[in-house]
Amino acid sequence: MSIVSLKSSRIRSINDMPIDPSGDYILYWMTSSRRFHYNAGMDRAVELSLSLNKPVLVIECMSIRHDWANERILTFSVQGMLENIKIFDENNVTYLPWVETHKDSGSRLLAKLSSHACSVIVDEYPTYLPRTIMEKASKICKVNTEAADSNGILPMAWAGKEHMTAYSFRKHVQRSMADALLNLPMKNSMEGVSVNIRYDRQEMMSLFRAVEIEFTPLEWLWRVGEGGKISQQAMAPLDIDHEVKSVMKMKGGRIEALKRMEIFLEMNLNRYSTDRNNTENPAVSTLSPWFHFGHISTIEVVVELFKRSNWTYDMTCFEDMGKGTRSGWWGLSESEESFLDQIITWRELGFNFAHYRRDHKSIDSIPNWAKKSLQEHSKDERKPYTFDDIENARTDDEVWNAAQRELLRTGLIHNYMRMVWGKKILEWAPDPNTAADWMIQINDRWALDGRDPNSYTGIFWVLGRHDRAWGPERPVFGKVRYMTTESARRKLKLKNYISRWSENAPLPREIQRL
Ligand SMILES: Cc1cc2nc3c(=O)[nH]c(=O)nc-3n(C[C@H](O)[C@H](O)[C@H](O)COP(=O)(O)OP(=O)(O)OC[C@H]3O[C@@H](n4cnc5c(N)ncnc54)[C@H](O)[C@@H]3O)c2cc1C
């Protein structure tokens, strides 16, 4: 038995198993789009539920068996879960947050719960743990299993191949935009649904008892999400990285994301094209961690921007369509267009590349001209910094140290400084391969938005991916784009930035640790 999805471009079957109409529920295994709104997985779960007349069970899981499991990541995701409990309940959908509180307690969880399901839906995500889970699900689940792509405005499947440049991807974006806007997930998949699709709580309790799965205690989740000592004590027994602490003001969940979206769209978007790189008062959304954990969708931000600008598709410049020009084709202001180029073209280029290229986390993925040029300069002299010097911000470059401390303390780096941060690691590491490895290790460990397709877009952009050759040829960099902290000093006013992130500076009040 198969039920064709109305939103088929975002849904694909990942095994050859049939739907089991005698199962107890439709299982939605939520691993990256950790939200109710604008979620293709929710759309599909509701669609199957109504066709089969079976309830929906949504499980949001958090493993502690991944490479970078730490307090920062866990607190942020649990804060999102606590809000999701309320949001799903208000929308009449049965939702259960589940955190692996000791290693291996999650083993076979999916196998056990999918064996009682009619059909399984899992998030489609092109990298890191959610990708591994999706691939494992295709083998573990013995019923029809589908992957749902809620990652961005364009379904990843539409590109058909990886794009090497933003220019070529932008052409694809322009050609596909009209169809993409008709294929967005719904803001609320339950809109207009009058039948009860909740999975009965008593049945769920007895099922969990029968398959020997323990619920994650709500009280423990609450303590983790609370922050401060309470949170640290709750996480203390877990086998995770306790050095990477949570950060106040970086509160996971939809409420904080909506607040930041509101401030950005109302107060900062109009300065985006001029003040994005301003280190004092940058006109940016700061939403990347919430996008990364799926607490809010970029689709929601783009739709809100369209609404507030009264934008309709007939405002696009049809002559420019498909030519790959960066601005002028939306028929919006320079700032709005420049933001849309980042949140759609640049962000989704990263998803596109990771989706089609298994080697997206490897130096093999950089273009040949960059490989050749970096190789030709591999013996050039470098500073003898160790990984420890770099990770602990112990270099002679105070601008760079400031950027690294910003990352250690807040989980983010200002966008322009992030480019300089990467370029200096390339300059200092013993060779380009080690530079890539060090950037990945530091970014994935400390950045709240790390482990994302755009982590690897940014890191490999430093090494020439999605870029062109530049002259004059320089030591170490060869023809790869050169950037220095001196040029950043000339371009940006960095005095306050450096003192804000100096070694002994107290943490700014707004980001004190939880
Ligand atoms: C070395 C290096 C590492 C990076 N690591 C990450 C990472 O781990 N996670 C991550 O999300 N981004 C990463 N980036 C890209 C970029 O720096 C961040 O996306 C951006 O700074 C996030 O801030 P914001 O949310 O305020 O962005 P805004 O300017 O408000 O933009 C909105 C959204 O558009 C997307 N976006 C913006 N700029 C870029 C860009 N240059 N490339 C791709 N997408 C972009 C992001 O999703 C961002 O949240 C990295 C860049 C570099 C050079």
The ligand as a Gaussian input file, in Angstrom:
#p B3LYP/6-31G(d) Opt

LIG

0 1
 C       34.774000      29.860000       8.564000
 C       33.266000      30.009000       8.557000
 C       32.498000      29.144000       9.314000
 C       31.099000      29.255000       9.300000
 N       30.372000      28.378000      10.067000
 C       29.019000      28.451000      10.049000
 C       28.251000      27.542000      10.825000
 O       28.804000      26.701000      11.552000
 N       26.888000      27.616000      10.752000
 C       26.261000      28.562000       9.989000
 O       25.019000      28.599000       9.969000
 N       26.964000      29.439000       9.240000
 C       28.325000      29.422000       9.250000
 N       29.040000      30.324000       8.509000
 C       28.317000      31.285000       7.652000
 C       27.938000      32.626000       8.315000
 O       29.053000      33.171000       8.955000
 C       26.785000      32.503000       9.289000
 O       25.716000      31.814000       8.689000
 C       26.233000      33.857000       9.736000
 O       27.260000      34.632000      10.288000
 C       25.139000      33.653000      10.757000
 O       24.743000      34.858000      11.345000
 P       23.259000      35.406000      11.213000
 O       22.296000      34.331000      11.540000
 O       23.196000      36.664000      11.983000
 O       23.194000      35.686000       9.656000
 P       22.290000      36.693000       8.820000
 O       23.222000      37.623000       8.146000
 O       21.187000      37.253000       9.607000
 O       21.726000      35.745000       7.661000
 C       20.561000      34.941000       7.839000
 C       20.911000      33.505000       7.555000
 O       21.435000      33.359000       6.239000
 C       22.417000      32.329000       6.218000
 N       23.726000      32.913000       5.906000
 C       24.161000      34.159000       6.147000
 N       25.428000      34.303000       5.702000
 C       25.792000      33.118000       5.188000
 C       26.967000      32.636000       4.565000
 N       28.034000      33.398000       4.385000
 N       27.001000      31.363000       4.146000
 C       25.931000      30.567000       4.309000
 N       24.772000      30.960000       4.875000
 C       24.713000      32.217000       5.317000
 C       22.486000      31.751000       7.630000
 O       21.606000      30.667000       7.723000
 C       22.005000      32.920000       8.457000
 O       21.509000      32.571000       9.724000
 C       30.456000      30.240000       8.510000
 C       31.252000      31.112000       7.759000
 C       32.628000      30.998000       7.779000
 C       33.450000      31.934000       6.946000

